[in-house]
Amino acid sequence: MAVGALALKLWTLAVRTAAKPIGKQLKTTAEQSEFWRGVFMRYAQFHHRVEYQISVRLLGFKGADVKPLEPAKAVALGAEVLSEFFVFSVAGAVVILEYSRSRVADAAKKAAADAESTRKEEELQERFRAIEGSIQELSRQQETEHAAIAEAMQRFTEELARIK
């Protein structure tokens, strides 16, 4: 079990380590694609406009005209967001996997503890029944011996009365 957990930890570390270079390669490839360039341009311009408007309002100014980003900067921003999203998604998947594995391990531990508790309870019940049986046997022996003593006393009293 410990070897499997260690292997899983090493695997998740390898995946997280590989995610950054893969994200950079994804960024480079996406920057060269016409489809992604269009997506990045729209996203980056939207992002820039919202960020600029929030900054202006936080500084207490009224609405101002937002100048669009240069196409190269827009594509770079979009590609960077895509790369970071990929790395973040991999990290999130690893966290979810670890959490799931941890829950399964905790459930197995709880099941084992419950089984052990049930086994001990059954063992105690069996011991209790054995003790009850012993007490009943001793009680029967006591009654038998008490009856024997009472009979012996009766004979002794009769013998004593006969002697007098």
C-alpha positions in Angstrom: 0.0 0.0 0.0 2.8 2.4 0.9 4.6 1.6 -2.3 1.5 2.4 -4.3 1.0 5.7 -2.5 4.7 6.6 -3.2 4.3 5.8 -6.9 1.2 7.9 -7.1 3.0 10.8 -5.4 5.9 10.5 -7.8 3.5 10.3 -10.8 1.6 13.5 -9.7 4.9 15.3 -9.2 6.0 14.3 -12.7 2.7 15.4 -14.2 2.9 18.8 -12.4 6.6 19.2 -13.5 5.7 18.3 -17.1 2.7 20.7 -17.2 4.8 23.9 -17.4 6.9 22.9 -20.4 3.8 21.5 -22.1 2.0 24.8 -21.3 4.8 26.8 -22.9 4.7 24.6 -26.0 0.9 25.0 -26.1 1.4 28.8 -25.9 4.0 28.8 -28.7 1.8 26.6 -30.9 -1.3 28.6 -30.2 0.4 31.9 -31.0 1.2 30.6 -34.5 -2.4 29.4 -35.2 -4.7 31.9 -37.0 -7.7 30.5 -35.1 -6.1 31.0 -31.7 -4.8 34.4 -32.7 -8.3 35.5 -33.3 -9.6 34.0 -30.1 -6.7 35.6 -28.2 -7.3 39.0 -29.8 -10.9 39.1 -28.7 -10.2 37.8 -25.2 -7.2 40.1 -24.6 -9.1 43.2 -25.9 -12.0 42.3 -23.6 -9.7 41.6 -20.7 -7.8 44.9 -21.3 -11.0 46.9 -21.5 -12.5 45.5 -18.2 -9.2 45.8 -16.4 -8.8 49.4 -17.5 -12.3 50.4 -16.6 -12.0 48.8 -13.2 -8.7 50.6 -12.6 -10.1 54.0 -13.7 -13.2 53.6 -11.5 -11.1 52.6 -8.5 -9.0 55.7 -8.9 -12.2 57.8 -8.8 -12.2 59.0 -12.5 -15.2 59.0 -14.7 -15.4 56.9 -17.9 -12.5 57.2 -20.2 -11.8 55.9 -23.7 -10.0 52.6 -23.7 -7.3 52.3 -26.3 -7.1 48.8 -27.8 -4.0 46.7 -27.1 -1.5 46.2 -29.9 -2.1 42.9 -31.7 1.2 41.4 -30.6 0.5 42.2 -27.0 -3.0 40.9 -27.2 -1.9 37.6 -28.7 0.9 37.3 -26.1 -1.6 38.0 -23.3 -4.1 35.5 -24.6 -1.4 32.8 -25.1 -0.2 33.4 -21.6 -3.7 33.0 -20.2 -4.1 29.7 -22.2 -0.7 28.4 -20.9 -1.6 29.4 -17.3 -5.0 27.8 -17.6 -3.5 24.6 -18.8 -1.0 24.5 -15.9 -3.8 25.4 -13.4 -6.1 22.7 -14.8 -3.4 20.1 -14.4 -2.7 21.2 -10.9 -6.4 21.2 -10.1 -6.8 17.7 -11.5 -3.9 16.5 -9.4 -5.5 18.1 -6.3 -8.8 16.4 -7.1 -7.0 13.1 -7.6 -5.2 13.4 -4.3 -8.4 14.3 -2.5 -10.2 11.4 -4.0 -7.4 9.0 -3.1 -7.3 10.4 0.4 -11.1 9.9 0.8 -10.8 6.3 -0.4 -8.0 5.6 2.0 -9.9 7.3 4.9 -13.0 5.2 4.0 -10.9 2.0 4.0 -9.4 2.9 7.4 -12.9 3.7 8.8 -14.2 0.4 7.5 -11.3 -1.5 9.0 -11.8 0.3 12.4 -15.5 -0.5 12.3 -14.8 -4.1 11.5 -12.3 -4.3 14.4 -14.8 -2.6 16.7 -17.5 -5.1 15.7 -15.1 -8.0 16.2 -14.2 -6.8 19.6 -17.8 -6.2 20.5 -18.7 -9.8 19.4 -15.8 -11.1 21.4 -16.9 -9.3 24.5 -20.5 -10.6 24.0 -19.1 -14.1 23.8 -17.1 -13.7 26.9 -20.1 -12.2 28.7 -22.2 -15.2 27.7 -19.5 -17.5 28.9 -19.3 -15.7 32.3 -23.1 -15.8 32.6 -23.0 -19.6 31.9 -20.4 -20.0 34.5 -22.4 -18.0 37.0 -25.5 -20.1 36.3 -23.4 -23.3 36.7 -22.0 -22.1 40.0 -25.5 -21.2 41.1 -26.8 -24.7 40.3 -23.8 -26.2 42.2 -24.5 -23.9 45.2 -28.1 -25.0 45.2 -27.1 -28.6 45.0 -24.6 -28.2 47.8 -27.0 -26.2 49.9 -29.6 -29.0 49.5 -26.9 -31.6 50.4 -25.9 -29.5 53.5 -29.6 -29.1 54.5 -30.1 -32.9 54.1 -27.0 -33.6 56.2 -28.2 -31.2 58.9 -31.6 -32.9 58.9 -30.0 -36.3 59.3 -27.7 -34.9 62.0 -30.6 -33.4 63.8 -32.5 -36.6 63.6 -29.5 -38.6 64.8 -28.9 -36.2 67.6 -32.6 -36.5 68.6 -32.5 -40.2 68.5 -29.4 -40.3 70.7 -31.0 -38.2 73.4 
